[in-house]
Amino acid sequence: MSVLVDTLRTLVGPAHVLATDADMAPFLTDWRGRYHGAAQAVVRPGSTAELAAVVAACAAAGVPMVPQGGNTGLCGGATPLGDGASVVIGLGRMSRVRQVDADNNTLCVEAGCTLAAVQAAADGCGRLFPLALASEGSCTIGGNLSTNAGGVQVLRYGNARDLVLGLEVVLPDGRIWDGLRGLRKDNTGYDLKHLFVGAEGTLGIISAAVLKLFPEIRSRATAWVAVPDPQAAVRLLSHMRAQCGERVSAFEIVGKAALELVRKHIPGTRDPLSGRADWTVLVELTDPSAEAALAAQLEGVLAAASAEGLVADAAIAASEAQAKALWALRENISEAQRIEGISIKHDVSVPVSAIPAFLERAGEALSRHWPGVRVVAFGHIGDGNLHYNLSMSSAADNPGFIARTPELNRIVHDLVHELGGSISAEHGLGQLKREEIARYKSPVEIELMRSIKHALDPMGLMNPAKVLPAMPGL
């Protein structure tokens, strides 16, 4: 163990290899506090060359590696196992903006750049990088790509996978694949970058990326809207897209229980509507033209939808400050839940048209099995992604409820699968769902994934025991 640690210190400098329990502690627990691991060391390379040398040294020693960005993941994918065998590779020092090409609408950044820094670099050249998450101040672009992050603007711009043109990746043996091409068209064989996007560091470590940029947003209109039920929300989305087209950049649904937790735990928040609606949506229109009269358009569309019974009440932000206050209600839901205490979390997707059926059927099934269950449902209804979290209202009842997580997961996930959905929409599989996924992917699909893993990482050293379920009998 000490020989490898000494080698790592030689490669990156003693200050960037952490080996004491106190120094490593922030890197060994996930954001939710659910997973706690151990490691030989945490090493923080400062360049792709140093990263490649670190990976080569670990591979030569047969030591597993766990890549970690901002450590904001929600499924334990960046947390080492408890055996202490791994080296955690923190990418936070690799945070340079390598190139800005405004004419090509691309940005080349290293994996350790925070999402907020990437957004700022795009803004600095009069462009937009549209990936937006509540954790954008601390999550990194490498982590965003390795989990194929979604966020609130997938409706208009797509997932992280849709926002990347090229990658640089350090492979499990320490070789560097340079695929940093800013091309929209490149039909020269397999599109290798898509193997690594969403792979959660199990096939290699993303070290840099070429990202797509878009026209800067110069006008926006934001509203908090009460709807009669989820079916009305889906119909309102269709109505708005028909009337406003691509200007609809975000369409988020928030259940009453989610909003109540925000009001309870986040100081300075308030319900923008006078009533206590069971379901609300946060909608935003954006446009690159400063002359776009979006507020008037949004008001007109909502008025027409109200006449059709799709809208019960609405508050349109009259200023940027009011718009930020509306977004704060949505973005603080996860933090409010964390303060409230542990819950059983589901990050699922179904076809948009199936969202009302999922919410109704899942709610009924769970209430039959556990009367009094509290469902905190919210998410990106525009792209079919719901965060569907369960707990008991009384803290005293929660430990026994949490202990039955497998039974609750089976109810929720089986229904998601029946409706043609996915049990992980944007958070990944990590440790949390690696065994669960075997129930919902076909044996052929699992075998294809294992074949890719073995081809790229034959020693199985890259982020072990993540994503892929264990082989039968092991």
Residue pairs with C-beta under 8 A, 6 or more apart in sequence:
1 40
3 61
4 40
4 41
4 57
4 58
4 61
4 63
4 87
5 17
5 19
5 40
5 41
7 57
8 17
8 41
8 43
8 54
8 57
8 87
9 17
11 43
11 45
11 50
11 53
11 54
11 57
12 43
12 44
12 45
12 46
12 50
12 54
16 43
16 44
16 45
16 46
16 93
17 41
17 42
17 43
17 44
18 24
18 27
18 41
18 42
18 43
18 44
19 40
19 41
19 42
23 42
24 39
24 41
24 42
24 88
26 71
27 39
27 42
27 68
27 71
27 88
27 90
28 36
28 37
28 38
28 39
28 79
28 80
28 88
29 35
29 36
29 37
29 79
30 71
30 73
30 74
30 76
30 78
30 79
31 71
31 72
31 73
31 74
31 135
32 74
32 338
34 76
34 342
34 432
35 76
35 79
35 431
36 79
36 82
37 66
37 79
37 80
37 81
37 82
37 86
38 80
38 81
38 82
38 83
38 84
39 66
39 80
39 84
39 86
39 87
39 88
40 63
40 84
40 85
40 86
40 87
41 87
41 88
42 87
42 88
42 89
42 90
43 54
43 87
43 88
43 89
43 90
44 89
44 90
44 91
44 92
44 93
45 51
45 53
45 54
45 89
45 91
45 93
45 94
46 93
46 94
47 94
48 94
48 110
48 168
48 170
48 176
48 207
48 208
51 89
51 91
51 94
51 170
51 205
51 207
52 170
52 174
52 175
52 176
53 174
54 87
54 89
55 65
55 89
55 170
55 171
55 172
55 173
55 174
55 205
56 173
56 174
57 174
58 64
58 65
58 87
58 461
59 172
59 173
59 174
59 459
59 461
62 459
62 461
63 85
63 86
63 87
63 461
64 80
64 85
64 86
64 87
64 460
64 461
64 462
64 463
64 464
65 86
65 87
65 88
65 89
65 172
65 205
65 461
65 462
65 463
66 78
66 79
66 80
66 86
66 87
66 88
66 89
66 201
66 463
67 78
67 89
67 91
67 142
67 146
67 201
67 205
67 462
67 463
68 78
68 88
68 89
68 90
68 91
68 143
69 78
69 90
69 91
69 92
69 111
69 112
69 139
69 140
69 141
69 142
69 143
69 144
69 146
70 92
70 114
70 135
70 138
70 139
70 140
70 143
71 78
72 135
72 138
72 139
72 143
73 79
73 143
73 147
73 427
73 428
73 430
74 345
74 347
74 427
74 428
74 430
74 432
75 424
75 427
75 428
75 429
75 430
75 431
75 432
75 433
76 430
76 431
76 432
76 466
77 146
77 147
77 200
77 201
77 428
77 429
77 430
77 431
77 463
77 466
77 467
78 143
78 201
78 430
79 430
79 431
80 86
80 88
81 464
81 465
86 464
89 205
91 110
91 111
91 112
91 140
91 142
91 205
91 207
92 112
92 140
93 112
94 110
94 111
94 112
94 142
94 207
94 208
95 110
95 112
95 113
95 114
95 117
96 109
96 110
96 113
97 107
97 108
97 109
97 110
97 113
97 117
97 118
97 121
98 108
98 109
98 110
98 208
99 106
99 107
99 108
100 107
100 108
100 121
100 124
100 125
101 107
101 108
101 182
102 125
102 126
102 127
102 213
104 182
105 127
105 212
105 213
105 214
106 165
106 182
106 210
106 211
106 212
106 213
107 118
107 121
107 122
107 125
107 127
107 129
107 210
107 211
107 213
108 180
108 182
108 208
108 209
108 210
108 211
109 117
109 118
109 121
109 141
109 208
109 209
109 211
110 142
110 207
110 208
111 140
111 141
111 142
111 143
111 145
111 205
111 206
111 207
111 208
111 209
112 140
112 142
113 121
113 140
113 141
114 136
114 137
114 138
114 139
114 140
114 141
115 131
115 132
115 133
115 135
115 136
115 137
115 139
115 140
115 141
115 144
116 136
116 137
118 129
118 131
118 141
118 211
119 128
119 129
119 131
119 132
119 136
121 129
122 128
122 129
122 213
123 216
125 213
126 216
127 213
127 214
127 215
127 216
128 213
128 214
128 215
128 216
128 217
129 163
129 211
129 212
129 213
129 214
130 153
130 156
130 157
130 163
130 214
130 249
131 144
131 149
131 151
131 153
131 157
131 160
131 163
132 151
132 152
132 153
133 139
133 144
133 149
133 151
133 152
134 331
134 332
134 334
134 335
139 149
141 209
141 211
142 205
142 206
142 207
142 209
143 149
144 160
145 160
145 161
145 164
145 167
145 196
145 197
145 206
145 209
146 196
146 197
146 198
146 199
146 200
146 201
146 206
146 428
147 160
147 198
147 200
147 426
147 427
147 428
148 159
148 160
148 161
148 197
148 198
148 426
148 428
149 159
149 160
149 426
150 159
150 160
150 380
150 383
150 385
150 425
150 426
151 380
151 426
152 250
152 252
152 330
152 380
153 249
153 250
154 380
154 382
154 383
154 385
155 248
155 249
155 250
155 251
155 380
155 382
155 383
156 246
156 248
156 249
156 250
156 286
157 163
157 214
157 249
159 426
160 197
161 194
161 197
161 198
162 212
163 211
163 212
164 193
164 197
164 209
164 210
164 211
164 212
165 181
165 182
165 183
165 184
165 210
165 211
165 212
166 179
166 180
166 181
166 182
166 183
166 193
166 209
166 210
167 177
167 179
167 180
167 192
167 193
167 196
167 197
167 206
167 208
167 209
167 210
168 176
168 177
168 178
168 179
168 180
168 206
168 207
168 208
168 209
169 176
169 177
169 179
169 196
169 204
169 205
169 206
169 207
170 176
170 177
170 204
170 205
170 207
171 177
171 204
171 456
172 203
172 204
172 456
172 457
172 459
172 461
172 462
176 207
177 192
177 204
179 192
179 193
180 208
180 209
180 210
181 210
182 210
195 203
195 452
195 456
196 203
196 204
196 206
198 428
199 467
200 428
200 429
200 430
200 463
200 466
200 467
201 462
201 463
201 466
202 453
202 457
202 462
202 463
202 466
202 467
202 468
203 452
203 453
203 456
203 457
203 462
204 456
204 457
204 462
205 462
215 288
216 288
217 286
217 287
217 288
218 287
218 288
218 289
218 290
218 292
219 286
219 287
219 289
219 290
219 291
219 292
219 294
220 284
220 285
220 286
220 287
220 294
220 323
221 284
221 285
221 294
221 295
221 297
221 298
221 316
221 317
222 282
222 283
222 284
222 285
222 316
222 317
222 322
222 323
222 326
222 327
223 282
223 283
223 284
223 298
223 302
223 314
223 315
223 316
223 317
223 326
224 272
224 273
224 280
224 281
224 282
224 314
224 315
224 326
224 329
225 236
225 280
225 281
225 282
225 283
225 302
225 311
225 313
225 314
225 315
226 273
226 275
226 277
226 279
226 280
226 311
226 312
226 313
226 314
227 233
227 236
227 277
227 279
227 280
227 281
227 310
227 311
227 312
228 279
228 309
228 310
228 312
229 278
229 279
229 356
230 253
230 279
230 355
230 356
230 359
230 360
230 381
231 356
232 279
232 309
232 310
232 311
233 253
233 279
233 281
233 355
233 381
234 352
234 353
234 355
234 356
234 381
235 308
235 310
236 281
236 305
236 310
236 311
237 248
237 251
237 352
237 381
237 382
239 301
239 304
239 305
239 308
239 310
240 248
240 251
240 283
240 301
240 305
241 248
243 297
243 301
243 304
244 285
244 297
244 298
244 301
247 285
247 286
247 287
247 292
247 294
247 297
248 283
248 284
248 285
248 382
249 284
249 285
249 286
250 282
250 283
250 284
250 382
251 281
251 282
251 283
251 284
251 380
251 381
251 382
252 281
252 282
252 283
252 330
252 378
252 379
252 380
252 381
252 382
253 279
253 280
253 281
253 355
253 377
253 378
253 379
253 381
253 386
254 279
254 280
254 281
254 282
254 329
254 330
254 333
254 378
255 278
255 279
255 375
255 376
255 377
255 378
256 276
256 277
256 278
256 279
257 374
257 375
257 376
257 377
258 333
258 336
258 376
258 377
258 378
259 271
259 280
259 329
261 333
261 336
261 337
261 340
261 376
262 269
262 329
262 332
262 333
262 336
263 269
263 270
263 271
264 336
264 340
265 335
265 336
265 339
265 340
266 328
266 332
266 335
266 336
269 325
269 328
269 329
269 332
272 315
272 325
272 326
272 329
273 280
273 313
273 314
273 315
274 313
275 312
275 313
277 312
277 313
281 381
282 326
282 327
282 329
282 330
283 298
284 323
285 294
285 297
285 298
286 294
287 294
295 316
298 316
299 316
302 311
302 314
302 316
305 311
306 312
306 314
315 326
317 323
317 325
317 326
330 378
333 376
333 378
333 387
334 387
337 343
337 376
337 389
340 391
341 391
341 395
341 398
342 391
342 398
342 402
343 376
343 389
343 390
343 391
343 398
343 402
344 389
344 390
344 391
344 401
344 402
344 405
344 408
344 409
345 387
345 388
345 389
346 386
346 387
346 388
346 389
346 390
346 409
346 412
346 413
346 423
347 385
347 387
347 388
347 423
347 424
347 425
347 426
347 427
348 358
348 385
348 386
348 388
348 412
348 413
348 416
348 421
348 422
348 423
348 424
348 425
349 383
349 384
349 385
349 386
349 416
349 421
349 422
349 425
349 426
350 358
350 384
350 386
350 416
350 419
350 420
350 421
351 384
351 419
351 420
351 421
352 381
352 382
352 383
352 384
354 384
354 419
354 420
354 421
355 381
355 384
355 386
357 419
358 386
358 415
358 416
358 419
358 421
359 377
359 386
361 415
362 375
362 388
362 411
362 412
362 415
363 375
365 411
365 415
366 373
366 375
366 390
366 408
366 411
366 412
367 373
369 407
369 408
369 411
370 392
370 401
370 404
370 408
372 392
372 393
372 394
372 397
373 390
373 391
373 392
373 401
374 390
374 391
374 392
374 393
375 388
375 389
375 390
376 387
376 388
376 389
376 390
376 391
377 386
377 387
377 388
377 389
378 386
378 387
379 385
379 386
379 387
379 388
380 386
384 421
384 425
385 425
385 426
386 425
388 412
390 401
390 408
390 412
391 398
391 401
391 402
392 398
392 401
409 436
413 423
413 436
413 439
413 440
416 422
416 423
417 423
417 439
417 440
422 440
423 433
423 436
423 437
423 440
424 433
424 437
428 467
429 437
429 466
429 467
430 466
430 467
431 465
431 466
434 465
434 466
434 467
434 468
434 469
434 470
435 469
435 470
437 446
437 469
438 446
438 469
441 449
446 468
446 469
449 467
449 468
450 468
450 471
453 460
453 468
456 462
